Amino acid sequence: MAFPYMEAVVGFMILMYIFETYLDLRQHSALKLPTLPKTLEGVISQEKFEKSRDYSLDKSYFHFFHEFVTILMDSAILFYGVLPWFWKKSEEFVLLIGLNAENEILHTLAFLAGVMVWSQITDLPFSLYSTFVIEARHGFNKQTLLLFFRDLVKGICLSVILGPPIVSAIIIIVQKGGPYLAIYLWGFMFVLSIVMMTLYPILIAPLFNKFTPLPEGELREKIEKLASSLKFPLKKLFVVDGSTRSSHSNAYMYGFFKNKRIVLYDTLIQQCKNNEEIVAVIAHELGHWKLNHTMYSFIAVQILTLLQFGGYTLVRNSSDLFRSFGFDTQPVLIGLILFQHTVIPLQHLVSFALNLVSRSFEFQADAFAKKLGYASELRSGLVKLQEENLSSMNTDPWYSAYHYSHPPLVERLAALDTPDKKAD
């Protein structure tokens, strides 16, 4: 008797939904607490705390509804055979426009076009509500409807331009890969990730935001001096106009080898009037570089990708897997989709493990900035960002451990306030 893959996948999806909803309920209860954590008393103003609580609760209620609708749709799509039905309809569409439906690449692209239309239709109401109701209600949204839909159209155009050659290459590799298929797929994705990481900040990101050099002045001098002291090969220092879409703030760095760049959100500069706080945040980011966190994360992702492709090669010719989901053929893309569904349990475990590692990296980067003498500035900078972004002040420990890649503010402040151990 064939293994009931589809029933097992849907069952696990529902079990994970129940488990994650339980964690969400725990977090919701924490968000409703009327007082600040003791560590933040006297640090965060009562006004900011109440605004943060209202914002977090609004997002929490919305999350409950969104997740409920999502699990209903995803379960129904799998359980009622929507995927094989849509695959057949896409074949009919290819025939209708006079193309060869036996060409798997054309058939797959037609299928993906339909999936993209469906996902845009189903996601749009949630995106609009999140942006123009929740974010706007709490003073974060700076977008107009025109800018929102312009970004949406740009994203669709990029998918139409970049998607077909990537999908075509994957199909050809799977069809021709033979016994070394997993290595070929990994090699292709590795090269693709390098190319995209190179091109994204140069060609793609500027389509959505404006990047300008950080003006000459004290802040630029301090960041360049810090980078030089750590031998960080800083080539360019940008400010991005994040304020055109949101008042949330951030900073990040990117680039390979000797061509590193740092990007500051203009909202970060506006919110942190003290330049030392911004430099402390940059010191934290440079800590990730100095401690090789980015390299370790990249290597981990490559190993996991190779393992996933290895698993896919083991099951891609399993007719039982395809039949369980209602398919009488074994298309490449469908095989990848079904495989991803069957390894969902492992993906959750891996995600949890990666979050634990990421949280450890954050503590290490904070400690690095502290060693450079930025403990108090980083402390005040983290508090300022927490206040201005209205981030959750009270967090449930189970929810935090499962979902957060960054430790809660309370834990980071406690670590910064802990005296360093002195060597004997």
Disulfide bonds with the S-S distance in Angstrom:
none
